[in-house]
Amino acid sequence: MAELDTSSGGGKKGGGKVRTKKANTKVDLTAMVDLAFLLITFFMLTTSLSKPIAMDIAKPDKSEKDENRLELRASQTMTILLGKNNKVAWYMGEAGKSQPNIEGFTGIRKSILENKKKVADLNNNDPKKTLVIVIKPTSGATYKNFVDIMDELNITKITTAPAIDDENILDSEKDFMKQNGIL
């Protein structure tokens, strides 16, 4: 509550110059502080923070059992090799049967979308037969490269969980990457 103090301005008695009294104002800020804390509490309780969304990743099992192994058609599989200097090499189908393409992260999105469309057209847009991505990070790749390629998969709406195979990089893949200076 606001108070107004109108006490006399002090000291002199008697005849002298007549001065007007100055009003000293005191404002009680208790109500405003209470209101501020009520508003802060209200907004803290009513807002929701964004929850992090994780993307599924499938890694091959260490065991040699082939009974649960998923067979994929080569026409549905796109393998992406992460190399150094922010370069990627990719190919469709089986290793050694098709020539890998080398691109930067700026062009990989277009390639993924084109291959996704080709696979969908080949399979009459069957939702069970979509493009499957196999990512093979090499020793030259950085963690940022892996995160960038996962972001690209998310942007291109790849619905199948990408398979990450960092241990089974073929010698032909390594040789190709060394010849082109990305390993």
N, C-alpha and C positions, 0 to 999 in steps of 0.2 A: 504494500500500500504506500502511496506517496504521502510524504509529510511536508508541511510548509512551516518553517521556523520563522516567526515574526518578532523575535526578541529585539530589544533596542541595540543599536549599533555600538554601544559601549560608552565610555568614559566621561565625557565632560558634562558638568552640570552648570547651569547658570546661563548668563546671557552671552552669547557668542553667535556665531553664525549657525543658522538652523540648517541642518542637513537632513536629507531624506533618508529614511531607513532602507537599508538594502535587505532584500529578502533572500535568505539562505534556503535553498531547496534540497531536500534529501529524498531520493527515490529508493524505495525498497524493491530490490530485484528478485525477491524470493519467488514470486509467482512466475516471472519470466523463465527462471532457471528450471522450475518444476515443469513448465510447458515444454521447454527444450528437451529435457530428459524423457518426457512422455512421447514426444515426436520421434526421438532417436530410438526408443524402445519399440514403438509401433513399427517403424520402417525396418528395424532389424528382424522383427518377428514375421513380417509379412513378405519380405523379399526372399527369393530362393537363389542360391548361388549356382552357377553352372557346374554341372557334374562332368568330370572327364569321361570321354567315351573311348573305350579301348577297342582295337581292331583285332579280330581273331587271326592267329598265325598257326599254321600247321607245319611241324617239323617232322622229318622221318624218324622212325623208331631206330634205336641202336641195335635191336635184336635182328637176327637173320631170318626170322620167321616170315615166310611169304604168304601164309594163309589169309592174313587180313590186308594184304596189299591191294591198293586200289589201282586198277588198270585204267589208264587214260589213253584216249586216241591222240595220236601225234598231231592231227589236224586241229585239236582243241587246245594244245599246249603252247604257251609262249614262255620261253626261258629268257630271263634278264640277268645279265652278268654285270655286277657293279665293279667298275674299275677305278683307277686313280684319276686325278685331275677332273673330277666331276663328269666323267664319261661313262656311258653304259653301252654294252653290246647286247643285242637281242636277236633271237631267231625263233622261227615257228617250227614245231615238229621236233624231230630227233636231232641230236648233236651229230655233226659231220655230214648230214644229208642236205642241209641248207646253209647257205653262207650267212654268217651273222652280220648285222648292220650295226654301225657305231654311231651313236648320237650323244648329245648332251641332254641334260634334264629338261631343256626347253622344248625339245622335239619328241621326247618319249611319250608324252600325253597323246599327241596326234597318232603315233604308231599304235598305242594301246587301243585307242578308239577305232582305228581302221581295222585292226585285227579282231576286235570284239564284234564289229559289224560283219566282217567276213565269216566268222564262226557262226554267228546268228543266222546269216543268210544260207550258209551251207547246211545248217540243221533245221531249217524252216522255223526259226525263232522258238525252238523248243527250250523252255526254261531249265530243263535238266541237263542240257548240253550247251553250256556256256563256256566262254574262254577261261582257261585255268592258267594262272601265272605261277611260274617257279622262279624264285629269286635266289641268285647265287652270289653272295658278297665275297669278294676276293680280298687278299691281303692289302691291296692298294686302296680299297674303299674305306670311307670314314663312316662314323655313326650318322653324321648329317646326311650322307648319301642314302643310307638305309631309311631314315625318317622321311627324306624327300620322296623316295620311290613309294613308300607306304602312303604318303599324302596323295601322290598321283593316282594310286589305285583307288583311294577313297573318292577323289574328285571324279574319276571316270566310272564310278559306281560298279566296280568289280565285286560281284556278290559272293563268289566262292572265296574261301579263305586261302590266301596265298601260301604256297609251300616254300619254306625257307630251307635251302640245302647248302650250307656253307662248308660241308665236309666232303662232298662228292663232286668236286669240280673236275671234269675230265681233262686229260692231257691235251686233247685237241682244242678244247676251249682255252686252256692256259697258253698253248702255243699261239693261237690266233691273237690273244690279247697281248702277248709279248711282242709279236710281229708288228702290231699297231701301236705299241707304246702306251698301253693303258693298264699294264700289270707290272 
